[in-house]
Amino acid sequence: MPRPRDRWIERLRDRLEQAGFYVSATSGVRPSSFDLVARRDTTLLLIKALKNIDALDAEEGARLAELGALFPATALVIGQRSGAAALDDGVVYTRYGVPIVNEATLREFLEKALPPFLYASPGGTFARIDGERLQFLRLARGLSLGALASIAGVSRRAIQLYEEGQGAEASVVQRIEAYLDAPIVEPIDLFERRTAPKRASDGADGPAGRRDEGPDRPLSRTGDPLRDGVFQQLDGIGLEVTVTIRAPFDALARAREILLTGVGSLRSAAHRAEVLNGIARVAEGHAMFVVREAAHRSSIDGVPILDVTELRRHRDPEELLEEISSREES
């Protein structure tokens, strides 16, 4: 019998599919930094489902945000509560740069195109102010900064900051909108792509083994000779390689297209191939699995299988991608 969390993730998957997304799950591989990958037109999402959003720590948050930047995709957490308190409908929470909403907020956005307008921040619940609109409405009604400040119950300087686009507490927004009889807040686009935050503790390789810019920067080492050798080989033929942690793939390589790369045994390939293939298709990229032993087969569940010797024959990314494409079709 499926566990409650698995049933919940399946329900999220159904919601996304009903909204026109092509969705793949990572339930066959654990642990994973995300549970669903979904695409609709040019929107690509990496979704993590958490009953308690406090379980998202700094390392996991940075890893999820960076994976989003690598594809690129929008990283989004769907949560149920923080501690013992349920997440509020229509409010966007944030942990380590990753936006978080509850299922009801996602449903409203998907099914009714109703975006959230509020976000949680230390000190309360806030809204983004459309500064130009607020100033236009204030001047159109002949209100000074001081007069509007008195109506809103804030300082004159606060009104200036709102007109410059700074957020305001929800209660303040309600008072201003009620007096002006017009909306002044900006919607929050849940699918907006965000830049992955860089932590002060990140080294040259970042939280997921990312290589910094520059030709002399070495790839991070995993300590596994097979994986390290494969990544060095991919790097050597001109692919941009990022070693990943807690992902269904061991590295994300890129030339003109994404290449999700798994490394291990044939048994591991058989276990992970279906998930890898699903993610690659949704991301409109490719996947391959590299094994030490002779493979004696060209693919598993649509994922090309190359042994180390076959990989070493390739001298440039285009040649490798051509062989991968031919094996996908076989």
WOSUL-V308800 format. One record per residue. N is the residue number from 1. PHI is phi in radians with two decimals (NA if undefined). OMEGA is omega in radians with two decimals (* if undefined). NEAR is the number of other C-alpha atoms within 10 Angstrom. Layout:
# WOSUL-V308800
n:N phi:PHI omega:OMEGA near:NEAR
n:N phi:PHI omega:OMEGA near:NEAR
This chain:
# WOSUL-V308800
n:1 phi:NA omega:-3.13 near:5
n:2 phi:-1.08 omega:3.09 near:8
n:3 phi:-1.27 omega:-3.14 near:7
n:4 phi:-0.95 omega:-3.13 near:9
n:5 phi:-1.12 omega:3.12 near:12
n:6 phi:-1.10 omega:3.11 near:14
n:7 phi:-1.15 omega:3.12 near:12
n:8 phi:-1.12 omega:3.13 near:15
n:9 phi:-1.08 omega:3.11 near:20
n:10 phi:-1.13 omega:3.09 near:17
n:11 phi:-1.15 omega:3.08 near:13
n:12 phi:-1.08 omega:3.12 near:19
n:13 phi:-1.08 omega:3.13 near:22
n:14 phi:-1.08 omega:3.14 near:14
n:15 phi:-1.08 omega:-3.14 near:17
n:16 phi:-1.14 omega:3.14 near:21
n:17 phi:-1.14 omega:3.11 near:16
n:18 phi:-1.14 omega:3.11 near:12
n:19 phi:-1.55 omega:3.05 near:15
n:20 phi:1.66 omega:3.12 near:14
n:21 phi:-1.54 omega:2.95 near:21
n:22 phi:-1.62 omega:-2.91 near:19
n:23 phi:-2.19 omega:3.01 near:21
n:24 phi:-2.24 omega:3.14 near:23
n:25 phi:-1.81 omega:3.11 near:20
n:26 phi:-1.94 omega:-3.03 near:21
n:27 phi:-1.09 omega:-3.14 near:16
n:28 phi:-1.37 omega:-3.10 near:15
n:29 phi:-2.25 omega:3.11 near:18
n:30 phi:-2.35 omega:-0.05 near:13
n:31 phi:-1.42 omega:3.11 near:13
n:32 phi:-2.51 omega:-3.14 near:18
n:33 phi:-1.26 omega:3.10 near:23
n:34 phi:-2.48 omega:-3.08 near:25
n:35 phi:-1.86 omega:-3.11 near:25
n:36 phi:-2.41 omega:2.95 near:23
n:37 phi:-2.16 omega:-3.02 near:25
n:38 phi:-2.42 omega:3.11 near:23
n:39 phi:-2.32 omega:2.93 near:21
n:40 phi:-2.42 omega:-3.06 near:15
n:41 phi:0.99 omega:-3.11 near:8
n:42 phi:-1.66 omega:-3.14 near:8
n:43 phi:-1.59 omega:3.09 near:15
n:44 phi:-2.06 omega:-3.08 near:24
n:45 phi:-2.10 omega:2.90 near:26
n:46 phi:-1.99 omega:-3.01 near:22
n:47 phi:-2.03 omega:3.05 near:25
n:48 phi:-1.98 omega:3.12 near:20
n:49 phi:-1.81 omega:-3.13 near:23
n:50 phi:-2.34 omega:3.06 near:20
n:51 phi:-1.12 omega:3.11 near:16
n:52 phi:-2.03 omega:-3.04 near:17
n:53 phi:-1.24 omega:3.08 near:21
n:54 phi:-1.19 omega:3.10 near:12
n:55 phi:-1.28 omega:3.11 near:12
n:56 phi:-1.45 omega:-3.14 near:18
n:57 phi:-1.58 omega:-3.05 near:12
n:58 phi:-1.07 omega:-3.10 near:14
n:59 phi:-1.18 omega:-3.13 near:15
n:60 phi:-1.19 omega:3.10 near:19
n:61 phi:-1.11 omega:3.13 near:24
n:62 phi:-1.13 omega:3.14 near:24
n:63 phi:-1.14 omega:3.13 near:25
n:64 phi:-1.14 omega:3.12 near:32
n:65 phi:-1.10 omega:-3.13 near:28
n:66 phi:-1.22 omega:3.07 near:24
n:67 phi:-1.05 omega:3.08 near:24
n:68 phi:-1.06 omega:3.13 near:23
n:69 phi:-1.20 omega:-3.09 near:17
n:70 phi:-1.24 omega:-3.03 near:17
n:71 phi:-1.11 omega:-0.08 near:18
n:72 phi:-1.49 omega:3.14 near:19
n:73 phi:-2.63 omega:3.02 near:25
n:74 phi:-1.58 omega:3.06 near:25
n:75 phi:-1.52 omega:-3.06 near:29
n:76 phi:-2.51 omega:3.08 near:26
n:77 phi:-1.84 omega:3.01 near:25
n:78 phi:-1.83 omega:-3.06 near:23
n:79 phi:-2.12 omega:3.11 near:20
n:80 phi:-1.98 omega:-3.09 near:21
n:81 phi:-2.69 omega:2.96 near:17
n:82 phi:-2.16 omega:-2.99 near:15
n:83 phi:1.14 omega:3.12 near:12
n:84 phi:-1.65 omega:-3.06 near:8
n:85 phi:-1.64 omega:3.10 near:9
n:86 phi:-1.22 omega:3.07 near:13
n:87 phi:-1.21 omega:-3.11 near:24
n:88 phi:-1.35 omega:3.04 near:17
n:89 phi:-1.16 omega:3.04 near:15
n:90 phi:1.30 omega:-3.13 near:21
n:91 phi:-2.09 omega:3.07 near:21
n:92 phi:-1.72 omega:3.06 near:24
n:93 phi:-1.76 omega:3.14 near:22
n:94 phi:-2.44 omega:3.00 near:17
n:95 phi:-2.31 omega:3.05 near:15
n:96 phi:0.96 omega:3.08 near:19
n:97 phi:1.46 omega:-3.12 near:19
n:98 phi:-1.83 omega:3.11 near:22
n:99 phi:-1.25 omega:-3.09 near:21
n:100 phi:-2.37 omega:3.04 near:28
n:101 phi:-2.40 omega:3.03 near:25
n:102 phi:-1.54 omega:-3.05 near:23
n:103 phi:-1.15 omega:3.14 near:21
n:104 phi:-1.10 omega:3.11 near:15
n:105 phi:-1.14 omega:3.09 near:21
n:106 phi:-1.09 omega:-3.12 near:23
n:107 phi:-1.07 omega:3.12 near:17
n:108 phi:-1.07 omega:-3.12 near:15
n:109 phi:-1.22 omega:-3.10 near:18
n:110 phi:-1.31 omega:-2.96 near:18
n:111 phi:-1.56 omega:-3.06 near:12
n:112 phi:-2.07 omega:-3.10 near:10
n:113 phi:0.98 omega:3.10 near:10
n:114 phi:-1.74 omega:-3.11 near:16
n:115 phi:-1.38 omega:3.00 near:19
n:116 phi:-1.28 omega:3.12 near:21
n:117 phi:-2.08 omega:-3.05 near:18
n:118 phi:-2.00 omega:3.03 near:24
n:119 phi:-2.37 omega:3.13 near:23
n:120 phi:-1.50 omega:3.14 near:18
n:121 phi:-2.62 omega:3.09 near:13
n:122 phi:-0.91 omega:-3.12 near:6
n:123 phi:1.83 omega:3.10 near:7
n:124 phi:2.51 omega:-3.14 near:11
n:125 phi:-1.92 omega:-3.01 near:17
n:126 phi:-2.20 omega:3.05 near:23
n:127 phi:-2.36 omega:3.06 near:26
n:128 phi:-1.36 omega:-3.12 near:21
n:129 phi:-1.69 omega:2.96 near:24
n:130 phi:-1.42 omega:-3.00 near:19
n:131 phi:-1.03 omega:-3.12 near:21
n:132 phi:-1.14 omega:3.14 near:14
n:133 phi:-1.17 omega:3.13 near:17
n:134 phi:-1.06 omega:3.14 near:24
n:135 phi:-1.11 omega:3.12 near:20
n:136 phi:-1.04 omega:-3.12 near:12
n:137 phi:-1.14 omega:3.13 near:17
n:138 phi:-1.09 omega:-3.12 near:18
n:139 phi:-1.18 omega:3.14 near:12
n:140 phi:-1.10 omega:-3.14 near:9
n:141 phi:-1.72 omega:3.08 near:10
n:142 phi:1.19 omega:-3.12 near:11
n:143 phi:-1.70 omega:3.02 near:13
n:144 phi:-1.42 omega:3.07 near:14
n:145 phi:-1.02 omega:-3.12 near:18
n:146 phi:-1.15 omega:-3.13 near:16
n:147 phi:-1.14 omega:3.13 near:15
n:148 phi:-1.19 omega:3.10 near:20
n:149 phi:-1.07 omega:3.12 near:19
n:150 phi:-1.13 omega:3.11 near:13
n:151 phi:-1.13 omega:-3.08 near:12
n:152 phi:-1.42 omega:-3.11 near:21
n:153 phi:1.35 omega:3.13 near:14
n:154 phi:-2.31 omega:3.13 near:13
n:155 phi:-1.42 omega:3.07 near:15
n:156 phi:-1.06 omega:3.13 near:16
n:157 phi:-1.09 omega:3.13 near:12
n:158 phi:-1.08 omega:3.11 near:18
n:159 phi:-1.08 omega:3.08 near:24
n:160 phi:-1.02 omega:3.14 near:17
n:161 phi:-1.16 omega:3.09 near:15
n:162 phi:-1.08 omega:-3.13 near:20
n:163 phi:-1.25 omega:3.03 near:20
n:164 phi:-1.58 omega:3.06 near:15
n:165 phi:1.80 omega:3.13 near:18
n:166 phi:-1.30 omega:3.14 near:16
n:167 phi:-1.25 omega:3.14 near:22
n:168 phi:-2.31 omega:3.09 near:21
n:169 phi:-1.06 omega:-3.07 near:18
n:170 phi:-1.01 omega:-3.13 near:19
n:171 phi:-1.15 omega:3.10 near:14
n:172 phi:-1.17 omega:3.12 near:17
n:173 phi:-1.04 omega:-3.13 near:21
n:174 phi:-1.06 omega:-3.14 near:17
n:175 phi:-1.16 omega:-3.13 near:15
n:176 phi:-1.16 omega:-3.11 near:21
n:177 phi:-1.13 omega:3.12 near:15
n:178 phi:-1.11 omega:-3.13 near:12
n:179 phi:-1.26 omega:-3.10 near:12
n:180 phi:-1.38 omega:-3.09 near:15
n:181 phi:0.96 omega:-3.13 near:11
n:182 phi:-2.78 omega:3.11 near:12
n:183 phi:-1.29 omega:3.13 near:16
n:184 phi:-2.30 omega:-3.06 near:22
n:185 phi:-1.74 omega:3.10 near:23
n:186 phi:-1.74 omega:3.09 near:18
n:187 phi:-1.23 omega:3.10 near:15
n:188 phi:-1.82 omega:3.12 near:18
n:189 phi:-1.44 omega:-3.11 near:12
n:190 phi:-1.11 omega:-3.06 near:19
n:191 phi:-1.73 omega:3.09 near:15
n:192 phi:-1.20 omega:3.11 near:14
n:193 phi:-1.36 omega:-3.12 near:18
n:194 phi:-2.07 omega:3.09 near:17
n:195 phi:-1.32 omega:3.13 near:15
n:196 phi:-1.15 omega:3.12 near:20
n:197 phi:-1.23 omega:3.09 near:15
n:198 phi:-1.75 omega:-3.10 near:15
n:199 phi:-1.41 omega:3.13 near:13
n:200 phi:-1.09 omega:-3.10 near:7
n:201 phi:-1.48 omega:-3.13 near:9
n:202 phi:-1.14 omega:3.02 near:13
n:203 phi:-1.56 omega:-3.09 near:13
n:204 phi:-1.10 omega:-3.08 near:15
n:205 phi:-1.69 omega:3.09 near:18
n:206 phi:1.26 omega:-3.02 near:19
n:207 phi:-1.24 omega:-3.12 near:22
n:208 phi:-2.06 omega:3.11 near:22
n:209 phi:1.38 omega:-3.11 near:21
n:210 phi:-1.30 omega:3.06 near:22
n:211 phi:-1.56 omega:3.09 near:20
n:212 phi:-1.20 omega:3.13 near:15
n:213 phi:-1.12 omega:3.09 near:9
n:214 phi:2.16 omega:-3.03 near:7
n:215 phi:-1.19 omega:-3.06 near:7
n:216 phi:-1.72 omega:3.13 near:8
n:217 phi:-1.35 omega:-3.14 near:11
n:218 phi:-1.35 omega:3.01 near:14
n:219 phi:-1.19 omega:3.09 near:19
n:220 phi:-1.19 omega:-3.13 near:18
n:221 phi:-1.70 omega:3.10 near:15
n:222 phi:-1.65 omega:-3.07 near:15
n:223 phi:1.58 omega:3.10 near:8
n:224 phi:-1.79 omega:-3.07 near:9
n:225 phi:-1.00 omega:-3.14 near:10
n:226 phi:-1.12 omega:-3.13 near:15
n:227 phi:-1.08 omega:-3.11 near:22
n:228 phi:-1.06 omega:3.12 near:16
n:229 phi:-1.15 omega:3.12 near:13
n:230 phi:-1.11 omega:-3.11 near:21
n:231 phi:-1.15 omega:3.10 near:26
n:232 phi:-1.14 omega:3.11 near:16
n:233 phi:-1.12 omega:3.12 near:18
n:234 phi:-1.11 omega:3.09 near:22
n:235 phi:-1.10 omega:-3.07 near:19
n:236 phi:-1.18 omega:3.13 near:14
n:237 phi:-1.61 omega:3.00 near:16
n:238 phi:1.85 omega:3.07 near:15
n:239 phi:-1.45 omega:2.99 near:22
n:240 phi:-1.46 omega:-3.00 near:18
n:241 phi:-1.99 omega:3.03 near:24
n:242 phi:-2.12 omega:3.09 near:25
n:243 phi:-1.34 omega:-3.07 near:24
n:244 phi:-1.94 omega:3.13 near:21
n:245 phi:-2.23 omega:-3.14 near:20
n:246 phi:0.94 omega:3.05 near:16
n:247 phi:-2.24 omega:3.11 near:22
n:248 phi:-1.16 omega:3.10 near:25
n:249 phi:-2.13 omega:-3.08 near:24
n:250 phi:-1.57 omega:3.10 near:20
n:251 phi:-2.74 omega:3.00 near:23
n:252 phi:-1.98 omega:3.13 near:23
n:253 phi:-1.91 omega:-3.09 near:25
n:254 phi:-2.54 omega:2.90 near:21
n:255 phi:-2.13 omega:2.99 near:14
n:256 phi:-1.51 omega:3.14 near:11
n:257 phi:-2.37 omega:3.08 near:16
n:258 phi:-1.27 omega:3.04 near:21
n:259 phi:-2.26 omega:3.09 near:24
n:260 phi:-1.42 omega:-3.00 near:24
n:261 phi:-2.11 omega:3.00 near:25
n:262 phi:-1.85 omega:-3.13 near:26
n:263 phi:-2.36 omega:3.11 near:24
n:264 phi:2.78 omega:-3.12 near:17
n:265 phi:-1.60 omega:3.06 near:16
n:266 phi:-1.08 omega:3.11 near:20
n:267 phi:-1.11 omega:3.10 near:10
n:268 phi:-1.13 omega:3.11 near:13
n:269 phi:-1.08 omega:3.13 near:23
n:270 phi:-1.10 omega:-3.12 near:16
n:271 phi:-1.30 omega:-3.00 near:15
n:272 phi:-1.82 omega:-2.99 near:22
n:273 phi:-1.06 omega:-3.09 near:28
n:274 phi:-1.08 omega:3.12 near:20
n:275 phi:-1.15 omega:3.13 near:20
n:276 phi:-1.02 omega:-3.12 near:28
n:277 phi:-1.11 omega:3.14 near:23
n:278 phi:-1.10 omega:3.14 near:22
n:279 phi:-1.12 omega:-3.12 near:24
n:280 phi:-1.06 omega:-3.13 near:20
n:281 phi:-1.16 omega:3.14 near:15
n:282 phi:-1.13 omega:-3.13 near:19
n:283 phi:-1.38 omega:-3.12 near:26
n:284 phi:1.01 omega:3.09 near:13
n:285 phi:-2.28 omega:-3.13 near:16
n:286 phi:-2.27 omega:3.04 near:25
n:287 phi:-2.41 omega:3.00 near:27
n:288 phi:-2.60 omega:3.10 near:28
n:289 phi:-2.25 omega:-3.11 near:26
n:290 phi:-1.85 omega:-3.11 near:24
n:291 phi:-2.15 omega:3.14 near:25
n:292 phi:-1.31 omega:-3.07 near:16
n:293 phi:-1.37 omega:3.07 near:13
n:294 phi:-1.09 omega:-3.00 near:13
n:295 phi:-1.37 omega:-3.10 near:16
n:296 phi:1.06 omega:3.03 near:9
n:297 phi:-2.74 omega:-3.03 near:11
n:298 phi:-1.48 omega:-3.10 near:16
n:299 phi:-2.78 omega:3.02 near:21
n:300 phi:-2.31 omega:3.13 near:20
n:301 phi:0.87 omega:3.09 near:16
n:302 phi:1.48 omega:3.13 near:18
n:303 phi:-1.74 omega:3.10 near:29
n:304 phi:-1.02 omega:3.11 near:25
n:305 phi:-1.94 omega:3.09 near:29
n:306 phi:-2.13 omega:2.99 near:25
n:307 phi:-1.52 omega:-3.04 near:21
n:308 phi:-1.02 omega:-3.13 near:19
n:309 phi:-1.11 omega:3.12 near:13
n:310 phi:-1.11 omega:-3.14 near:14
n:311 phi:-1.09 omega:-3.08 near:16
n:312 phi:-1.18 omega:3.14 near:13
n:313 phi:-1.27 omega:-3.05 near:10
n:314 phi:-1.47 omega:-3.07 near:16
n:315 phi:-2.04 omega:3.11 near:14
n:316 phi:-2.65 omega:-3.06 near:15
n:317 phi:-1.08 omega:-3.09 near:20
n:318 phi:-1.09 omega:3.12 near:16
n:319 phi:-1.10 omega:3.13 near:13
n:320 phi:-1.14 omega:-3.13 near:16
n:321 phi:-1.12 omega:3.09 near:20
n:322 phi:-1.11 omega:3.13 near:11
n:323 phi:-1.19 omega:3.12 near:13
n:324 phi:-1.08 omega:3.13 near:22
n:325 phi:-1.09 omega:3.14 near:16
n:326 phi:-1.17 omega:3.13 near:11
n:327 phi:-1.31 omega:3.07 near:19
n:328 phi:-1.11 omega:-3.08 near:20
n:329 phi:-1.52 omega:-3.09 near:10
n:330 phi:-1.43 omega:* near:10
